[in-house]
Amino acid sequence: MSAHRLLNPRIIALAIILLIGIFLRLPPALFQKPDGPLCSLVVLHPQPASQQLGFDEGLYRDYTDKLIRFGLISYPEIIQRYREKQQTLTGSILPPVRFLYIFFAYLWHELFGSETLSCLKNVSAVFSMFTLLLAAIFGARLGGSRYAIGVGALMAFAPTQLHMSQHALVDGFFTFWAMLVLWSLWENLHASRDWRWLALYTVALTATVLTKENAFFVWVAVVVILIANHWLKFGTVTRELLLATVIGPVLGVVLLGMLAGGATPLIATYHLSVSKNYELKYAILTGDGPWYRYLVDLMLVSPIVLLFAIGSAFNLRRAKKQEWFCFLFIAASYLVMCNIKYGMNLRYANMWDLPLRVLAFSQLLVLIGLVAQRWRSIALFAAVGLTCALEMRNYVVMAVEYPLYELVSPELMRGLKILKSPADLK
């Protein structure tokens, strides 16, 4: 790039937004006294109040420890031990077939020698940063520099993105791969038969399957988008794209089968995990609810963004390709996810953060269009800035001032002081 282009105000604004977003996603350990290398900046970093080791975090740590101790060749035995343990339990625990997250933590340990839990948290933080960078790139591809800056800013301060970056949980890691699927699908529709985009799309689909069973929701949304292309004309659906849509998940399943020691152990593992979940008291208490529960939870966490996104949905026109693309991804995956018995948690909706913010920014542009031409840039800057400030305030209230861990309705309402916790009543 030329020096003149690097000094472009929009590039500078985007760089500042990305740097702030990356800083907010840095692991809390970097700021802890006395050994944290950034401990002098702790007043600038919103430290999460929840320092507990969650049950799921403990399981990810145990699986990673076993992989570090016994190597990749031992993975069929790790899965076998899981099945043996799961059969004795009344409820479900997460299975080790969420391999890719565990494997990246293993790689982090091999490269840097960090303690296992730190490896998992570092992977979560880094991939949350990757998601932020991807959001800016995807925004630029959807609508140019304005979308890159606007969507990037809204993602930089998204409460659920920040929350997932600070904990050793798979959902933020999964979000990156799901959004890579969405972006590469958009590119494939506009650059048909380009082997580079097809390869990226296939790898991303494979990675979602290797990361979490929620890959099924992403795949359903992708299929709906491909079908809707017949009417909405996002681009060109080629035979190669359809083959990649099948090959990617199949390759992921084959690799999981190899890790599990065959198709039969893999099927038995998933069957145990799903069936036992219906008996888990915690899942029954926190994972149930009406179909609109995700909307309620999103309204608690990101009310302004959700309202703008809903407004955008009511403004959909056939010509609004980008908005339809994002809306269909959310709607199709939502339709499946809200019907999973005892399986609703806002952590699983982390992959909607980016498309929701694309819709929200689109609606902001519509509203700003009502302002006089000479004031539009200032009005847009103010609207995005205020939205980001409110998002950041929500994160601080819920996760810094209150020890939020699980993104379930009662905890979200306690964090926002809608419900009183036992400590408040003393």
C-alpha positions as a Markdown table, in Angstrom:
| # | Residue | x | y | z |
|---|---|---|---|---|
| 1 | Met | 0.0 | 0.0 | 0.0 |
| 2 | Ser | 1.1 | 3.6 | -0.6 |
| 3 | Ala | 1.6 | 5.9 | 2.3 |
| 4 | His | -1.3 | 8.0 | 1.1 |
| 5 | Arg | -3.6 | 5.0 | 1.2 |
| 6 | Leu | -2.4 | 3.9 | 4.7 |
| 7 | Leu | -3.3 | 7.4 | 6.0 |
| 8 | Asn | -6.8 | 7.1 | 4.7 |
| 9 | Pro | -9.1 | 8.1 | 7.6 |
| 10 | Arg | -11.3 | 5.0 | 7.1 |
| 11 | Ile | -8.3 | 2.6 | 7.3 |
| 12 | Ile | -7.1 | 4.4 | 10.4 |
| 13 | Ala | -10.6 | 4.2 | 12.0 |
| 14 | Leu | -10.8 | 0.4 | 11.1 |
| 15 | Ala | -7.3 | -0.2 | 12.6 |
| 16 | Ile | -8.2 | 1.6 | 15.8 |
| 17 | Ile | -11.5 | -0.4 | 16.1 |
| 18 | Leu | -9.6 | -3.7 | 15.5 |
| 19 | Leu | -6.9 | -2.8 | 18.0 |
| 20 | Ile | -9.5 | -2.0 | 20.7 |
| 21 | Gly | -11.4 | -5.2 | 20.0 |
| 22 | Ile | -8.3 | -7.3 | 20.2 |
| 23 | Phe | -7.2 | -5.6 | 23.4 |
| 24 | Leu | -10.6 | -6.4 | 25.0 |
| 25 | Arg | -10.2 | -10.0 | 24.0 |
| 26 | Leu | -6.8 | -10.5 | 25.6 |
| 27 | Pro | -6.8 | -13.3 | 28.3 |
| 28 | Pro | -7.3 | -11.9 | 31.8 |
| 29 | Ala | -4.1 | -13.6 | 33.0 |
| 30 | Leu | -2.0 | -11.1 | 31.1 |
| 31 | Phe | -3.2 | -8.4 | 33.4 |
| 32 | Gln | -3.0 | -10.1 | 36.7 |
| 33 | Lys | -0.4 | -9.0 | 39.3 |
| 34 | Pro | 2.4 | -9.5 | 39.9 |
| 35 | Asp | 3.6 | -11.6 | 36.9 |
| 36 | Gly | 1.2 | -10.5 | 34.2 |
| 37 | Pro | 3.2 | -8.6 | 31.4 |
| 38 | Leu | 0.3 | -6.1 | 31.0 |
| 39 | Cys | -0.6 | -5.7 | 34.7 |
| 40 | Ser | 0.0 | -1.9 | 34.5 |
| 41 | Leu | -2.9 | -1.8 | 32.0 |
| 42 | Val | -5.4 | -3.7 | 34.2 |
| 43 | Val | -7.5 | -0.6 | 34.8 |
| 44 | Leu | -8.2 | -0.5 | 31.0 |
| 45 | His | -9.2 | -4.1 | 30.6 |
| 46 | Pro | -12.6 | -5.3 | 31.8 |
| 47 | Gln | -11.7 | -8.3 | 33.9 |
| 48 | Pro | -14.4 | -11.0 | 34.1 |
| 49 | Ala | -15.7 | -11.4 | 37.7 |
| 50 | Ser | -16.3 | -15.1 | 37.2 |
| 51 | Gln | -13.0 | -16.9 | 38.0 |
| 52 | Gln | -14.6 | -20.3 | 38.7 |
| 53 | Leu | -13.6 | -23.4 | 36.8 |
| 54 | Gly | -16.8 | -24.3 | 35.0 |
| 55 | Phe | -17.8 | -28.0 | 34.7 |
| 56 | Asp | -17.4 | -28.0 | 30.9 |
| 57 | Glu | -14.1 | -26.2 | 31.2 |
| 58 | Gly | -12.8 | -28.9 | 33.5 |
| 59 | Leu | -13.8 | -31.6 | 31.0 |
| 60 | Tyr | -12.0 | -29.8 | 28.1 |
| 61 | Arg | -8.9 | -29.5 | 30.4 |
| 62 | Asp | -9.1 | -33.2 | 31.2 |
| 63 | Tyr | -9.4 | -34.2 | 27.5 |
| 64 | Thr | -6.5 | -31.9 | 26.6 |
| 65 | Asp | -4.4 | -33.3 | 29.4 |
| 66 | Lys | -4.9 | -36.8 | 28.1 |
| 67 | Leu | -4.0 | -35.8 | 24.6 |
| 68 | Ile | -0.8 | -34.2 | 25.9 |
| 69 | Arg | 0.1 | -37.2 | 27.9 |
| 70 | Phe | -0.7 | -40.0 | 25.5 |
| 71 | Gly | -0.7 | -38.4 | 22.1 |
| 72 | Leu | -3.1 | -38.4 | 19.2 |
| 73 | Ile | -2.9 | -42.1 | 18.7 |
| 74 | Ser | -4.7 | -42.6 | 22.1 |
| 75 | Tyr | -7.8 | -40.7 | 21.0 |
| 76 | Pro | -10.0 | -43.8 | 20.4 |
| 77 | Glu | -9.2 | -44.8 | 24.0 |
| 78 | Ile | -10.1 | -41.3 | 25.2 |
| 79 | Ile | -13.5 | -41.6 | 23.5 |
| 80 | Gln | -14.0 | -45.2 | 24.8 |
| 81 | Arg | -13.3 | -44.0 | 28.4 |
| 82 | Tyr | -15.9 | -41.3 | 27.8 |
| 83 | Arg | -18.5 | -43.8 | 26.8 |
| 84 | Glu | -17.8 | -46.0 | 29.8 |
| 85 | Lys | -18.1 | -43.0 | 32.2 |
| 86 | Gln | -21.2 | -41.6 | 30.4 |
| 87 | Gln | -23.1 | -44.9 | 30.8 |
| 88 | Thr | -22.8 | -44.7 | 34.6 |
| 89 | Leu | -24.1 | -41.1 | 34.8 |
| 90 | Thr | -27.7 | -40.0 | 35.0 |
| 91 | Gly | -27.0 | -36.8 | 32.9 |
| 92 | Ser | -24.9 | -35.9 | 29.9 |
| 93 | Ile | -21.4 | -34.5 | 29.9 |
| 94 | Leu | -19.7 | -33.1 | 26.8 |
| 95 | Pro | -18.0 | -35.6 | 24.6 |
| 96 | Pro | -14.4 | -35.6 | 23.4 |
| 97 | Val | -15.6 | -35.6 | 19.8 |
| 98 | Arg | -15.4 | -31.8 | 19.9 |
| 99 | Phe | -11.9 | -32.6 | 18.8 |
| 100 | Leu | -10.6 | -29.5 | 17.0 |
| 101 | Tyr | -10.8 | -27.2 | 20.0 |
| 102 | Ile | -9.0 | -29.7 | 22.2 |
| 103 | Phe | -6.4 | -30.3 | 19.4 |
| 104 | Phe | -5.6 | -26.6 | 19.1 |
| 105 | Ala | -5.1 | -26.3 | 22.9 |
| 106 | Tyr | -2.8 | -29.3 | 22.6 |
| 107 | Leu | -0.8 | -27.5 | 19.8 |
| 108 | Trp | -0.7 | -24.4 | 22.0 |
| 109 | His | 0.8 | -26.4 | 24.8 |
| 110 | Glu | 3.4 | -28.0 | 22.4 |
| 111 | Leu | 4.4 | -24.6 | 21.1 |
| 112 | Phe | 4.4 | -22.5 | 24.3 |
| 113 | Gly | 4.4 | -25.0 | 27.1 |
| 114 | Ser | 1.5 | -23.2 | 28.9 |
| 115 | Glu | -0.7 | -24.8 | 31.6 |
| 116 | Thr | -3.6 | -26.7 | 30.0 |
| 117 | Leu | -6.5 | -24.4 | 31.1 |
| 118 | Ser | -4.5 | -21.4 | 30.0 |
| 119 | Cys | -4.0 | -23.1 | 26.6 |
| 120 | Leu | -7.8 | -23.5 | 26.2 |
| 121 | Lys | -8.4 | -19.9 | 27.2 |
| 122 | Asn | -5.7 | -18.6 | 24.9 |
| 123 | Val | -7.2 | -20.5 | 22.0 |
| 124 | Ser | -10.7 | -19.0 | 22.8 |
| 125 | Ala | -9.2 | -15.5 | 22.9 |
| 126 | Val | -7.2 | -15.8 | 19.7 |
| 127 | Phe | -10.1 | -17.2 | 17.7 |
| 128 | Ser | -12.4 | -14.5 | 19.0 |
| 129 | Met | -9.8 | -12.1 | 17.6 |
| 130 | Phe | -9.9 | -14.0 | 14.3 |
| 131 | Thr | -13.6 | -13.7 | 14.2 |
| 132 | Leu | -13.4 | -10.0 | 14.7 |
| 133 | Leu | -10.9 | -9.7 | 11.8 |
| 134 | Leu | -13.1 | -11.9 | 9.7 |
| 135 | Ala | -16.1 | -9.7 | 10.5 |
| 136 | Ala | -14.3 | -6.7 | 9.1 |
| 137 | Ile | -13.2 | -8.5 | 6.0 |
| 138 | Phe | -16.7 | -10.0 | 5.4 |
| 139 | Gly | -18.3 | -6.6 | 6.0 |
| 140 | Ala | -16.0 | -5.0 | 3.4 |
| 141 | Arg | -16.9 | -7.7 | 0.9 |
| 142 | Leu | -20.6 | -7.2 | 1.6 |
| 143 | Gly | -20.7 | -3.4 | 1.4 |
| 144 | Gly | -17.3 | -1.8 | 1.2 |
| 145 | Ser | -15.4 | 0.2 | 3.8 |
| 146 | Arg | -18.5 | 1.6 | 5.6 |
| 147 | Tyr | -19.6 | -2.0 | 6.4 |
| 148 | Ala | -16.1 | -3.0 | 7.4 |
| 149 | Ile | -15.9 | -0.2 | 9.9 |
| 150 | Gly | -19.5 | -0.3 | 11.1 |
| 151 | Val | -19.9 | -4.1 | 11.4 |
| 152 | Gly | -16.3 | -4.3 | 12.8 |
| 153 | Ala | -17.1 | -1.8 | 15.5 |
| 154 | Leu | -20.4 | -3.5 | 16.5 |
| 155 | Met | -18.5 | -6.9 | 16.7 |
| 156 | Ala | -15.6 | -5.4 | 18.6 |
| 157 | Phe | -17.9 | -4.6 | 21.6 |
| 158 | Ala | -20.4 | -7.5 | 21.2 |
| 159 | Pro | -21.0 | -8.7 | 24.8 |
| 160 | Thr | -21.3 | -12.4 | 24.0 |
| 161 | Gln | -18.2 | -12.3 | 21.8 |
| 162 | Leu | -16.2 | -10.7 | 24.7 |
| 163 | His | -17.6 | -13.2 | 27.2 |
| 164 | Met | -16.7 | -16.2 | 25.1 |
| 165 | Ser | -13.2 | -14.9 | 24.5 |
| 166 | Gln | -12.5 | -15.0 | 28.3 |
| 167 | His | -13.5 | -18.6 | 29.0 |
| 168 | Ala | -12.3 | -22.1 | 28.1 |
| 169 | Leu | -15.5 | -22.9 | 26.1 |
| 170 | Val | -15.8 | -24.1 | 22.6 |
| 171 | Asp | -18.6 | -21.9 | 21.3 |
| 172 | Gly | -16.5 | -18.8 | 20.4 |
| 173 | Phe | -14.0 | -21.1 | 18.7 |
| 174 | Phe | -16.9 | -22.7 | 16.8 |
| 175 | Thr | -18.2 | -19.3 | 15.8 |
| 176 | Phe | -15.0 | -18.5 | 13.8 |
| 177 | Trp | -15.4 | -21.7 | 11.7 |
| 178 | Ala | -19.2 | -21.1 | 11.2 |
| 179 | Met | -18.5 | -17.5 | 10.0 |
| 180 | Leu | -15.7 | -18.8 | 7.8 |
| 181 | Val | -18.3 | -21.1 | 6.2 |
| 182 | Leu | -20.7 | -18.2 | 5.7 |
| 183 | Trp | -18.1 | -15.8 | 4.2 |
| 184 | Ser | -16.6 | -18.5 | 1.9 |
| 185 | Leu | -20.1 | -19.4 | 0.7 |
| 186 | Trp | -20.7 | -15.8 | -0.2 |
| 187 | Glu | -17.5 | -15.7 | -2.1 |
| 188 | Asn | -18.2 | -18.9 | -3.9 |
| 189 | Leu | -21.5 | -17.7 | -5.1 |
| 190 | His | -19.8 | -14.7 | -6.6 |
| 191 | Ala | -16.6 | -16.3 | -7.9 |
| 192 | Ser | -17.9 | -19.6 | -9.3 |
| 193 | Arg | -15.4 | -22.4 | -9.8 |
| 194 | Asp | -12.6 | -20.6 | -8.1 |
| 195 | Trp | -10.7 | -23.6 | -6.5 |
| 196 | Arg | -9.3 | -21.4 | -3.7 |
| 197 | Trp | -12.7 | -20.3 | -2.4 |
| 198 | Leu | -14.0 | -23.9 | -2.9 |
| 199 | Ala | -11.1 | -25.2 | -0.8 |
| 200 | Leu | -11.6 | -22.7 | 1.9 |
| 201 | Tyr | -15.3 | -23.5 | 2.0 |
| 202 | Thr | -14.7 | -27.2 | 2.2 |
| 203 | Val | -12.1 | -26.8 | 5.0 |
| 204 | Ala | -14.4 | -24.6 | 7.0 |
| 205 | Leu | -17.3 | -27.1 | 6.7 |
| 206 | Thr | -14.9 | -29.9 | 7.8 |
| 207 | Ala | -13.7 | -27.8 | 10.7 |
| 208 | Thr | -17.2 | -27.1 | 12.0 |
| 209 | Val | -17.9 | -30.9 | 12.1 |
| 210 | Leu | -14.6 | -31.5 | 13.9 |
| 211 | Thr | -15.4 | -28.8 | 16.4 |
| 212 | Lys | -19.0 | -29.4 | 17.6 |
| 213 | Glu | -22.2 | -31.1 | 16.7 |
| 214 | Asn | -23.8 | -27.7 | 16.1 |
| 215 | Ala | -22.2 | -28.0 | 12.7 |
| 216 | Phe | -25.6 | -29.5 | 11.7 |
| 217 | Phe | -27.3 | -26.1 | 12.3 |
| 218 | Val | -24.8 | -24.3 | 10.1 |
| 219 | Trp | -25.2 | -26.9 | 7.3 |
| 220 | Val | -29.0 | -26.6 | 7.4 |
| 221 | Ala | -28.7 | -22.8 | 7.0 |
| 222 | Val | -26.2 | -23.2 | 4.1 |
| 223 | Val | -28.6 | -25.6 | 2.3 |
| 224 | Val | -31.5 | -23.1 | 2.8 |
| 225 | Ile | -29.4 | -20.3 | 1.4 |
| 226 | Leu | -28.5 | -22.4 | -1.7 |
| 227 | Ile | -32.1 | -23.2 | -2.3 |
| 228 | Ala | -33.2 | -19.6 | -1.8 |
| 229 | Asn | -30.6 | -18.6 | -4.4 |
| 230 | His | -33.0 | -19.8 | -7.1 |
| 231 | Trp | -35.3 | -16.8 | -6.2 |
| 232 | Leu | -33.0 | -14.2 | -4.6 |
| 233 | Lys | -30.0 | -14.6 | -7.0 |
| 234 | Phe | -27.1 | -14.2 | -4.6 |
| 235 | Gly | -24.8 | -15.6 | -7.2 |
| 236 | Thr | -24.2 | -18.8 | -9.1 |
| 237 | Val | -24.7 | -22.2 | -7.6 |
| 238 | Thr | -22.3 | -24.6 | -9.4 |
| 239 | Arg | -22.0 | -28.3 | -9.3 |
| 240 | Glu | -18.6 | -27.9 | -7.6 |
| 241 | Leu | -20.2 | -25.8 | -4.9 |
| 242 | Leu | -22.8 | -28.4 | -4.2 |
| 243 | Leu | -20.2 | -31.1 | -4.1 |
| 244 | Ala | -18.1 | -29.1 | -1.6 |
| 245 | Thr | -21.3 | -28.6 | 0.5 |
| 246 | Val | -21.5 | -32.4 | 0.8 |
| 247 | Ile | -17.8 | -33.3 | 0.8 |
| 248 | Gly | -16.8 | -30.9 | 3.6 |
| 249 | Pro | -19.2 | -32.4 | 6.3 |
| 250 | Val | -18.6 | -36.0 | 5.1 |
| 251 | Leu | -14.8 | -35.5 | 5.4 |
| 252 | Gly | -15.4 | -34.2 | 8.9 |
| 253 | Val | -17.5 | -37.2 | 9.9 |
| 254 | Val | -14.9 | -39.6 | 8.4 |
| 255 | Leu | -12.1 | -38.0 | 10.4 |
| 256 | Leu | -14.1 | -38.1 | 13.6 |
| 257 | Gly | -14.8 | -41.8 | 12.8 |
| 258 | Met | -11.1 | -42.4 | 12.6 |
| 259 | Leu | -10.5 | -40.6 | 15.8 |
| 260 | Ala | -13.2 | -42.6 | 17.6 |
| 261 | Gly | -12.0 | -45.9 | 16.2 |
| 262 | Gly | -14.7 | -46.5 | 13.7 |
| 263 | Ala | -18.3 | -45.6 | 12.7 |
| 264 | Thr | -19.9 | -47.7 | 15.4 |
| 265 | Pro | -18.1 | -46.1 | 18.4 |
| 266 | Leu | -18.7 | -42.6 | 16.9 |
| 267 | Ile | -22.5 | -43.3 | 16.6 |
| 268 | Ala | -22.6 | -44.8 | 20.1 |
| 269 | Thr | -20.8 | -41.7 | 21.5 |
| 270 | Tyr | -23.2 | -39.2 | 20.0 |
| 271 | His | -26.2 | -41.4 | 21.0 |
| 272 | Leu | -25.1 | -41.5 | 24.6 |
| 273 | Ser | -24.4 | -37.7 | 24.7 |
| 274 | Val | -27.9 | -36.8 | 23.2 |
| 275 | Ser | -30.0 | -39.3 | 25.1 |
| 276 | Lys | -28.4 | -38.6 | 28.5 |
| 277 | Asn | -29.0 | -34.8 | 28.0 |
| 278 | Tyr | -32.7 | -35.4 | 28.3 |
| 279 | Glu | -32.0 | -36.7 | 31.9 |
| 280 | Leu | -29.6 | -33.9 | 33.0 |
| 281 | Lys | -31.3 | -31.7 | 35.6 |
| 282 | Tyr | -29.3 | -28.7 | 34.7 |
| 283 | Ala | -30.3 | -28.9 | 31.1 |
| 284 | Ile | -33.9 | -29.3 | 32.0 |
| 285 | Leu | -33.8 | -26.3 | 34.3 |
| 286 | Thr | -31.8 | -24.0 | 32.0 |
| 287 | Gly | -32.1 | -25.3 | 28.4 |
| 288 | Asp | -35.9 | -25.4 | 28.1 |
| 289 | Gly | -38.3 | -22.6 | 27.1 |
| 290 | Pro | -40.6 | -21.4 | 24.3 |
| 291 | Trp | -39.4 | -20.9 | 20.7 |
| 292 | Tyr | -38.8 | -17.2 | 21.2 |
| 293 | Arg | -36.4 | -17.7 | 24.2 |
| 294 | Tyr | -33.4 | -16.8 | 22.1 |
| 295 | Leu | -35.0 | -13.5 | 21.2 |
| 296 | Val | -35.6 | -12.8 | 24.9 |
| 297 | Asp | -32.0 | -13.6 | 25.8 |
| 298 | Leu | -30.6 | -11.5 | 22.9 |
| 299 | Met | -32.9 | -8.7 | 24.0 |
| 300 | Leu | -31.3 | -8.9 | 27.5 |
| 301 | Val | -27.7 | -8.9 | 26.2 |
| 302 | Ser | -27.8 | -6.7 | 23.0 |
| 303 | Pro | -31.2 | -5.0 | 22.9 |
| 304 | Ile | -30.3 | -2.1 | 20.5 |
| 305 | Val | -28.6 | -4.4 | 18.0 |
| 306 | Leu | -31.5 | -6.9 | 18.1 |
| 307 | Leu | -34.1 | -4.1 | 17.6 |
| 308 | Phe | -32.1 | -2.7 | 14.6 |
| 309 | Ala | -31.8 | -6.2 | 13.2 |
| 310 | Ile | -35.5 | -6.9 | 13.5 |
| 311 | Gly | -36.1 | -3.5 | 11.9 |
| 312 | Ser | -33.9 | -4.5 | 9.0 |
| 313 | Ala | -35.8 | -7.8 | 8.6 |
| 314 | Phe | -39.0 | -5.7 | 8.1 |
| 315 | Asn | -37.2 | -3.6 | 5.5 |
| 316 | Leu | -36.1 | -6.5 | 3.3 |
| 317 | Arg | -36.5 | -6.0 | -0.4 |
| 318 | Arg | -35.4 | -8.4 | -3.1 |
| 319 | Ala | -32.5 | -6.1 | -4.1 |
| 320 | Lys | -31.0 | -6.3 | -0.6 |
| 321 | Lys | -28.9 | -9.4 | -1.2 |
| 322 | Gln | -26.5 | -9.0 | 1.7 |
| 323 | Glu | -29.4 | -8.6 | 4.2 |
| 324 | Trp | -31.3 | -11.6 | 2.8 |
| 325 | Phe | -28.1 | -13.7 | 3.0 |
| 326 | Cys | -27.6 | -13.0 | 6.7 |
| 327 | Phe | -31.3 | -13.1 | 7.5 |
| 328 | Leu | -31.7 | -16.6 | 6.0 |
| 329 | Phe | -28.6 | -17.9 | 7.9 |
| 330 | Ile | -30.1 | -16.8 | 11.2 |
| 331 | Ala | -33.7 | -17.8 | 10.4 |
| 332 | Ala | -32.9 | -21.3 | 9.1 |
| 333 | Ser | -30.5 | -22.2 | 12.0 |
| 334 | Tyr | -32.9 | -20.6 | 14.5 |
| 335 | Leu | -35.8 | -22.8 | 13.3 |
| 336 | Val | -33.8 | -25.9 | 14.1 |
| 337 | Met | -32.1 | -24.7 | 17.3 |
| 338 | Cys | -35.3 | -23.5 | 19.0 |
| 339 | Asn | -36.8 | -27.0 | 18.7 |
| 340 | Ile | -33.9 | -28.9 | 20.4 |
| 341 | Lys | -35.4 | -30.2 | 23.6 |
| 342 | Tyr | -33.5 | -28.9 | 26.7 |
| 343 | Gly | -30.9 | -27.5 | 24.3 |
| 344 | Met | -31.3 | -23.8 | 24.3 |
| 345 | Asn | -28.4 | -21.6 | 25.5 |
| 346 | Leu | -27.2 | -18.2 | 24.2 |
| 347 | Arg | -23.7 | -19.7 | 23.9 |
| 348 | Tyr | -25.0 | -21.7 | 20.9 |
| 349 | Ala | -26.3 | -18.5 | 19.3 |
| 350 | Asn | -22.8 | -16.9 | 19.4 |
| 351 | Met | -22.6 | -17.6 | 15.6 |
| 352 | Trp | -25.5 | -15.2 | 15.0 |
| 353 | Asp | -23.5 | -12.2 | 16.4 |
| 354 | Leu | -22.0 | -11.3 | 13.0 |
| 355 | Pro | -25.0 | -11.6 | 10.8 |
| 356 | Leu | -27.1 | -9.8 | 13.4 |
| 357 | Arg | -24.7 | -6.9 | 13.3 |
| 358 | Val | -24.7 | -6.8 | 9.5 |
| 359 | Leu | -28.5 | -6.5 | 9.6 |
| 360 | Ala | -28.3 | -3.9 | 12.4 |
| 361 | Phe | -25.8 | -1.8 | 10.5 |
| 362 | Ser | -27.9 | -2.0 | 7.4 |
| 363 | Gln | -30.9 | -0.6 | 9.3 |
| 364 | Leu | -28.7 | 2.2 | 10.8 |
| 365 | Leu | -27.9 | 3.2 | 7.2 |
| 366 | Val | -31.6 | 3.3 | 6.4 |
| 367 | Leu | -32.3 | 5.5 | 9.4 |
| 368 | Ile | -29.3 | 7.8 | 8.7 |
| 369 | Gly | -30.7 | 8.3 | 5.2 |
| 370 | Leu | -33.4 | 10.4 | 6.8 |
| 371 | Val | -30.8 | 12.9 | 8.0 |
| 372 | Ala | -29.6 | 15.8 | 5.9 |
| 373 | Gln | -26.8 | 14.8 | 3.6 |
| 374 | Arg | -24.1 | 17.0 | 5.2 |
| 375 | Trp | -24.8 | 15.5 | 8.6 |
| 376 | Arg | -25.0 | 11.9 | 7.7 |
| 377 | Ser | -21.4 | 10.9 | 8.4 |
| 378 | Ile | -21.5 | 12.5 | 11.8 |
| 379 | Ala | -24.9 | 11.0 | 12.6 |
| 380 | Leu | -23.7 | 7.5 | 11.5 |
| 381 | Phe | -20.5 | 7.9 | 13.7 |
| 382 | Ala | -22.6 | 8.9 | 16.7 |
| 383 | Ala | -25.2 | 6.1 | 16.2 |
| 384 | Val | -22.6 | 3.4 | 15.9 |
| 385 | Gly | -20.5 | 4.9 | 18.8 |
| 386 | Leu | -23.5 | 5.1 | 21.1 |
| 387 | Thr | -24.6 | 1.5 | 20.2 |
| 388 | Cys | -21.0 | 0.3 | 21.0 |
| 389 | Ala | -21.0 | 2.2 | 24.3 |
| 390 | Leu | -24.3 | 0.6 | 25.3 |
| 391 | Glu | -23.0 | -2.9 | 24.3 |
| 392 | Met | -19.9 | -2.4 | 26.3 |
| 393 | Arg | -21.9 | -1.1 | 29.3 |
| 394 | Asn | -24.0 | -4.3 | 29.1 |
| 395 | Tyr | -21.0 | -6.5 | 29.2 |
| 396 | Val | -19.5 | -4.7 | 32.1 |
| 397 | Val | -22.7 | -4.9 | 34.1 |
| 398 | Met | -23.2 | -8.6 | 33.4 |
| 399 | Ala | -19.7 | -10.0 | 33.3 |
| 400 | Val | -17.5 | -7.6 | 35.2 |
| 401 | Glu | -19.7 | -6.3 | 38.0 |
| 402 | Tyr | -21.6 | -9.7 | 38.2 |
| 403 | Pro | -19.9 | -13.1 | 38.0 |
| 404 | Leu | -21.7 | -14.2 | 34.8 |
| 405 | Tyr | -20.6 | -17.6 | 33.5 |
| 406 | Glu | -23.5 | -19.4 | 31.8 |
| 407 | Leu | -25.5 | -17.4 | 29.2 |
| 408 | Val | -28.9 | -18.7 | 30.4 |
| 409 | Ser | -31.9 | -16.5 | 31.1 |
| 410 | Pro | -31.9 | -16.5 | 34.9 |
| 411 | Glu | -28.2 | -15.6 | 35.1 |
| 412 | Leu | -28.6 | -12.9 | 32.4 |
| 413 | Met | -31.4 | -11.4 | 34.4 |
| 414 | Arg | -29.5 | -11.6 | 37.6 |
| 415 | Gly | -26.5 | -9.9 | 36.0 |
| 416 | Leu | -28.8 | -7.1 | 34.8 |
| 417 | Lys | -30.5 | -6.9 | 38.3 |
| 418 | Ile | -33.8 | -7.9 | 36.9 |
| 419 | Leu | -33.8 | -10.9 | 39.2 |
| 420 | Lys | -32.3 | -10.8 | 42.6 |
| 421 | Ser | -29.6 | -13.2 | 43.6 |
| 422 | Pro | -29.6 | -14.7 | 47.2 |
| 423 | Ala | -26.7 | -12.4 | 48.1 |
| 424 | Asp | -28.8 | -9.3 | 47.2 |
| 425 | Leu | -31.5 | -10.4 | 49.7 |
| 426 | Lys | -29.2 | -10.5 | 52.7 |
